Every structure is written in structure tokens, then in C-alpha cells.
Amino acid sequence: MRDLVSVGELRYLRCDACEATLLASAHLLEADAELAFYLTHRNDADDAGYRAFLARLVEPLRMQLAPGSIGLDYGCGPDSALAAMLEEFGHRVISYDPFFAPDASVLERRYDFVACTEVIEHFHQPADEFARLDRMLEPGGVLALMTCFQTDDARFPNWHYRRDPTHVVFYREHTLRRLADIHGWCCEIPGKDVALMRKPVADATISRPIRTRTRR
């Protein structure tokens, strides 16, 4: 991990192994401040524009699922629009969010799919989070991710995605492919800012650890 850039008082680091950009841990929000910011979001399951946004993940994901699959919306927020959309196609979706649906017992089982829409950029401990996501996937299960991919370091200081104070990890396509290599997943990028990771059927209980250094 090395220093990449400072923007005002905020310091960002670069992981040379996977090319992720991370906010230094000293600048991470406390939980109450993070929650207060989330409460300003308005993501309505009945909003046509929001449904069109989520369809970028829902459409390629549902094409990978067997009928009646059971999945987890990890980081669902106060209104799981994603769950509503997938249930319209006959799938069962359980919701989890550390603030809005904090039943930790749902993290102790395995699922046919786990979906994270606009979630992984909020991870304070991304290595631990991805290891947990891997554990929750059934053999052959799909991890569906949507986040705004970083492409240009020169534009990073003025990038709208960086300016959200709860966004603390920024992924390139290479980052997600590297995560797939580490965990033994098959990675597909079906569209802009979307990645589908399939856990192999054989040896799916074993995932290789992500080797990272603690943020300074």
C-alpha cells in the first residue's frame, strides 16, 4: 500500500497488488455520521428511474440463476428495491444491512446468489468483507456487484463518486478480476460498472486469503 494522492485533508492510498484506491483509515466516518448520510438517500422501489438503474445488474444476474433461487441483498438500505425486482422473477431474496436490516443470523447461511448494488465502495475492511461474501455463496453461486469503476487517476480528485463521504474504496475492472483470481471465482463484466463472480462447484469451501497491509 502506498500514498496515491491527497485531496484537501483526505489522503488516499493505492494497493499495488489489485490497483484499488482506498481512503486512509484516519478519515473513515464514524457509524453515526455514516448513518446520517445514508438517511439522506431516496431510493424507492417504485421509482422507474431507480429500477432502470438497478436493471443493469438485475438483467444479467437473473440470466445466470436457476428458477426459484434464494439470494441475499447485502447492504440493502432502507428499501430493498433490488429484492422486489428479483422477486418479480420468482426468486426469494433475504435482505441484510448493518444499519437498516441488521439481523446477523442471515450471514450464517449460504445462498445461490449474493447481490451488492452500490455497496462495496463503502467497505471499511474490504478484505474481510469479500471473504465473508465468499463464505456465503453456495458452490456454483453468483456474487453480483455494481459500483462505479475507477478509470483515470488524473480525474480522481474531481470525480463525483469520490466526493461521497461514505465512498472509501474505489475499484478498477482489474481490481475485481484480481479479487476473482484470489478467491477462485470466474469473473464476467456484462456491462458498465457491473461484475458477476461465479464460485466454482469444486473446492468452493476453500478461498485463498487476500494479502493486504493495514491502512496507515
C-alpha positions as CSV (number, residue, x, y, z in Angstrom):
1,M,0.0,0.0,0.0
2,R,1.4,3.4,-1.0
3,D,0.3,7.0,-0.9
4,L,-1.5,8.0,-4.1
5,V,-3.0,11.5,-3.7
6,S,-4.3,13.9,-1.1
7,V,-7.4,15.9,-1.8
8,G,-7.8,18.6,0.8
9,E,-7.3,16.9,4.1
10,L,-8.1,13.5,2.8
11,R,-5.4,11.0,2.0
12,Y,-5.9,8.2,-0.5
13,L,-3.8,5.0,-0.9
14,R,-3.1,2.7,-3.8
15,C,-2.9,-1.1,-3.4
16,D,-0.2,-2.1,-5.9
17,A,-1.5,-5.7,-5.9
18,C,-5.0,-5.0,-7.1
19,E,-4.9,-1.3,-8.1
20,A,-7.8,-0.4,-5.7
21,T,-7.8,3.2,-4.3
22,L,-8.6,3.4,-0.6
23,L,-9.3,6.3,1.8
24,A,-6.8,6.2,4.6
25,S,-8.4,4.8,7.8
26,A,-7.9,8.1,9.7
27,H,-10.6,9.7,7.5
28,L,-13.3,7.0,7.8
29,L,-16.6,8.2,9.1
30,E,-17.9,7.0,12.5
31,A,-21.0,4.9,12.3
32,D,-23.4,7.6,13.4
33,A,-22.2,10.1,10.8
34,E,-22.3,7.3,8.1
35,L,-25.9,6.5,9.0
36,A,-26.9,10.2,9.0
37,F,-25.6,10.4,5.4
38,Y,-27.4,7.3,4.3
39,L,-30.7,8.7,5.6
40,T,-30.5,11.5,3.0
41,H,-30.7,8.9,0.2
42,R,-34.0,8.3,-1.5
43,N,-34.1,5.0,-3.3
44,D,-37.7,4.0,-3.9
45,A,-38.6,0.5,-5.2
46,D,-41.4,2.1,-7.2
47,D,-39.3,4.8,-8.9
48,A,-38.9,4.0,-12.6
49,G,-35.5,5.7,-12.9
50,Y,-34.1,3.8,-9.9
51,R,-35.5,0.5,-11.3
52,A,-33.8,1.2,-14.6
53,F,-30.5,1.8,-12.8
54,L,-30.8,-1.5,-10.9
55,A,-31.8,-3.4,-14.1
56,R,-28.2,-3.0,-15.2
57,L,-27.4,-5.7,-12.6
58,V,-30.7,-7.5,-12.3
59,E,-30.9,-8.4,-16.0
60,P,-27.5,-10.1,-16.4
61,L,-27.9,-11.7,-12.9
62,R,-31.2,-13.3,-13.5
63,M,-30.0,-14.9,-16.7
64,Q,-27.5,-16.8,-14.5
65,L,-30.0,-18.0,-11.9
66,A,-32.0,-21.2,-11.7
67,P,-35.7,-20.8,-11.2
68,G,-36.6,-20.2,-7.5
69,S,-33.1,-19.3,-6.4
70,I,-32.5,-17.9,-2.9
71,G,-30.3,-14.9,-2.5
72,L,-29.1,-12.2,-0.2
73,D,-29.3,-8.5,-0.9
74,Y,-26.2,-7.5,1.1
75,G,-26.3,-3.8,2.1
76,C,-29.9,-3.4,1.1
77,G,-30.5,0.0,2.6
78,P,-33.9,1.1,4.0
79,D,-35.9,-0.1,0.9
80,S,-34.7,-3.2,-0.9
81,A,-35.7,-2.3,-4.5
82,L,-33.4,-5.0,-5.7
83,A,-35.2,-7.7,-3.7
84,A,-38.5,-6.5,-5.1
85,M,-37.3,-6.7,-8.7
86,L,-35.8,-10.2,-8.3
87,E,-38.8,-11.5,-6.5
88,E,-40.9,-10.5,-9.6
89,F,-38.9,-13.1,-11.5
90,G,-39.7,-15.8,-8.9
91,H,-36.6,-15.7,-6.7
92,R,-36.5,-15.3,-3.0
93,V,-34.4,-12.6,-1.6
94,I,-33.3,-12.0,2.0
95,S,-32.2,-8.5,3.0
96,Y,-29.2,-7.5,5.2
97,D,-27.9,-4.1,6.1
98,P,-25.8,-3.2,9.1
99,F,-28.0,-0.2,9.7
100,F,-31.4,-0.9,8.3
101,A,-31.8,-4.7,8.5
102,P,-29.1,-5.8,11.0
103,D,-30.2,-9.5,11.6
104,A,-26.7,-11.0,11.6
105,S,-28.2,-14.6,11.6
106,V,-28.7,-14.3,7.8
107,L,-25.0,-14.1,7.4
108,E,-24.5,-17.6,8.8
109,R,-26.1,-19.4,5.8
110,R,-25.3,-19.9,2.2
111,Y,-27.1,-18.5,-0.9
112,D,-27.5,-19.2,-4.6
113,F,-26.5,-15.6,-5.1
114,V,-25.4,-12.5,-3.2
115,A,-26.0,-9.1,-4.6
116,C,-24.2,-5.9,-3.7
117,T,-25.5,-2.8,-5.5
118,E,-23.6,0.4,-4.7
119,V,-22.3,-1.3,-1.6
120,I,-18.7,-2.5,-2.0
121,E,-17.4,1.1,-2.2
122,H,-18.5,1.5,1.4
123,F,-16.4,-1.3,2.8
124,H,-14.1,-0.2,5.6
125,Q,-12.4,-3.6,5.7
126,P,-12.7,-4.9,2.1
127,A,-10.6,-8.0,2.5
128,D,-12.7,-9.2,5.4
129,E,-15.9,-8.3,3.6
130,F,-15.0,-10.2,0.4
131,A,-14.0,-13.2,2.5
132,R,-17.4,-13.1,4.1
133,L,-19.2,-12.8,0.8
134,D,-17.3,-15.9,-0.5
135,R,-18.3,-17.9,2.6
136,M,-22.0,-17.1,2.0
137,L,-22.0,-18.4,-1.6
138,E,-23.2,-21.9,-2.4
139,P,-20.9,-23.9,-4.7
140,G,-21.8,-22.6,-8.1
141,G,-23.3,-19.4,-6.6
142,V,-23.1,-15.9,-8.1
143,L,-21.8,-12.8,-6.4
144,A,-23.3,-9.8,-8.3
145,L,-21.5,-6.4,-7.8
146,M,-22.3,-3.0,-9.0
147,T,-20.1,0.0,-8.3
148,C,-18.7,2.9,-10.4
149,F,-15.4,1.6,-11.8
150,Q,-12.4,4.0,-11.5
151,T,-10.6,4.5,-14.7
152,D,-8.4,7.7,-14.6
153,D,-6.2,8.7,-11.7
154,A,-5.8,12.2,-13.1
155,R,-9.6,12.8,-12.8
156,F,-9.9,11.2,-9.3
157,P,-9.7,14.4,-7.2
158,N,-12.7,15.9,-9.0
159,W,-14.7,12.6,-9.6
160,H,-18.3,12.8,-8.3
161,Y,-18.1,9.3,-6.9
162,R,-15.1,10.2,-4.7
163,R,-17.0,13.2,-3.2
164,D,-19.5,11.0,-1.4
165,P,-18.0,10.8,2.1
166,T,-19.2,7.2,2.6
167,H,-17.3,6.0,-0.5
168,V,-14.0,4.8,0.8
169,V,-12.8,2.1,-1.7
170,F,-12.7,2.5,-5.5
171,Y,-12.3,-0.4,-7.8
172,R,-11.0,-0.8,-11.3
173,E,-12.0,-3.6,-13.5
174,H,-8.6,-5.0,-12.8
175,T,-9.3,-4.9,-9.1
176,L,-12.4,-7.1,-9.4
177,R,-10.6,-9.5,-11.7
178,R,-7.8,-9.7,-9.2
179,L,-10.3,-10.5,-6.4
180,A,-11.8,-13.2,-8.6
181,D,-8.3,-14.7,-9.0
182,I,-7.7,-14.7,-5.3
183,H,-11.0,-16.4,-4.4
184,G,-11.0,-18.7,-7.4
185,W,-14.2,-17.1,-8.9
186,C,-15.0,-16.9,-12.6
187,C,-15.4,-13.2,-13.4
188,E,-17.6,-11.7,-16.0
189,I,-18.1,-8.0,-16.8
190,P,-21.5,-8.0,-18.5
191,G,-21.9,-4.2,-18.7
192,K,-20.7,-0.9,-17.4
193,D,-19.9,-0.9,-13.7
194,V,-21.2,-4.4,-13.2
195,A,-19.3,-7.6,-12.3
196,L,-20.6,-11.2,-11.9
197,M,-18.4,-13.6,-9.9
198,R,-19.3,-17.3,-10.0
199,K,-18.0,-19.6,-7.3
200,P,-16.7,-22.9,-8.6
201,V,-18.6,-26.0,-7.7
202,A,-15.4,-28.0,-6.8
203,D,-13.4,-26.8,-3.7
204,A,-15.8,-23.9,-3.1
205,T,-15.4,-24.1,0.6
206,I,-11.8,-23.0,0.3
207,S,-10.9,-19.4,-0.5
208,R,-7.4,-18.1,-0.6
209,P,-6.7,-15.2,1.8
210,I,-6.4,-11.6,0.4
211,R,-2.9,-10.4,1.4
212,T,-3.2,-6.7,2.2
213,R,-1.5,-4.4,4.6
214,T,-3.3,-2.3,7.1
215,R,-4.2,1.2,6.0
216,R,-2.0,3.8,7.6
